């Protein structure tokens, strides 16, 4: 990521090699992750995962991503900082023209014990539409209505992150 681009990004942003290694990070990402840039570059891909994904699962996910046309991805995961602190983050990852990946991170509330979730644009849109259809069948103000309404808001935010990530990568 060119230094001038890194300097103007407000949200924590990483530029990743195709294999997931960290190429560069802006100051917000360095602060969020609690590591200097050289330490981040020295990490093996996936080293910040609170629960590292088995290599075969990672390979399967990457294959599915490639088959889907390398569309942008969003999701939630828990990272483990070098000081041992667990941090729940929402992320968006898009491909760049040079083959690298641009990842944005945002700290979010939520259980740090929940397994990572990853969504493509199609997943988010499909789930969002389904949740909105379900919302129309529920009684306004009921607990079920409120739960689905919150899901709709979450999916809307995920779609927004995908849209923003695509704009930043362009």
C-alpha positions, -999 to 999 in steps of 0.1 A, spaced: 0 0 0 16 33 -10 25 54 20 3 83 9 -27 59 8 -19 44 42 -17 78 57 -52 89 46 -71 57 57 -89 62 90 -98 26 96 -73 -1 104 -61 -14 70 -36 -41 60 -22 -50 26 -17 -87 24 3 -109 1 -17 -135 -19 -7 -161 7 -20 -139 36 14 -125 48 13 -89 58 29 -65 33 20 -32 49 -3 -17 75 -15 18 83 -11 34 118 -46 25 128 -39 -12 121 -6 -11 140 -24 4 170 -53 -20 169 -30 -51 166 -5 -38 191 25 -46 170 50 -26 149 51 -30 111 82 -51 110 68 -75 136 36 -77 116 56 -85 84 74 -113 102 42 -131 112 32 -163 94 -2 -161 76 -29 -167 102 -7 -160 132 -31 -135 147 -60 -159 147 -73 -167 182 -82 -202 168 -60 -210 138 -79 -226 110 -67 -261 100 -48 -258 67 -73 -280 48 -101 -257 58 -81 -227 47 -74 -243 14 -111 -252 9 -121 -216 17 -96 -202 -7 -107 -226 -35 -143 -216 -29 -133 -180 -30 -115 -185 -63 -144 -204 -78 -167 -175 -68 -146 -151 -89 -126 -137 -60 -154 -115 -49 -150 -93 -18 -155 -111 15 -167 -98 49 -169 -115 82 -162 -116 118 -133 -133 137 -114 -131 169 -77 -121 168 -52 -126 195 -28 -97 201 8 -103 212 -2 -92 247 -27 -121 248 -58 -99 246 -86 -113 224 -103 -88 201 -135 -94 181 -132 -77 147 -153 -73 116 -133 -75 84 -136 -69 47 -111 -83 22 -108 -74 -15 -84 -83 -42 -62 -56 -57 -50 -55 -93 -14 -66 -84 -27 -99 -67 -24 -86 -32 -53 -83 -8 -66 -52 10 -81 -60 44 -99 -35 67 -106 -43 103 -129 -28 129 -132 -38 165 -168 -49 172 -187 -60 203 -196 -97 205 -185 -129 220 -148 -136 214 -156 -174 216 -179 -174 185 -162 -191 155 -152 -169 126 -178 -163 99 -171 -153 63 -196 -140 38 -193 -132 1 -214 -105 -15 -240 -130 -27 -242 -146 8 -248 -112 24 -274 -101 -2 -292 -135 0 -294 -135 38 -304 -99 39 -333 -104 15 -344 -136 34 -343 -117 67 -363 -88 54 -389 -113 40 -390 -130 74 -394 -96 92 -426 -89 72 -442 -121 87 -435 -112 123 -454 -91 149 -438 -57 153 -422 -54 187 -421 -91 194 -388 -107 206 -386 -126 173 -392 -94 153 -364 -76 172 -340 -104 167 -346 -105 129 -345 -67 128 -310 -68 144 -300 -94 118 -312 -72 90 -291 -43 104 -260 -65 108 -263 -77 72 -269 -41 60 -236 -31 77 -218 -61 62 -229 -51 28 -218 -16 34 -183 -28 44 -182 -49 12 -192 -18 -9 -166 4 9 -139 -22 6 -145 -24 -32 -144 14 -35 -111 16 -16 -95 -11 -37 -105 7 -70 
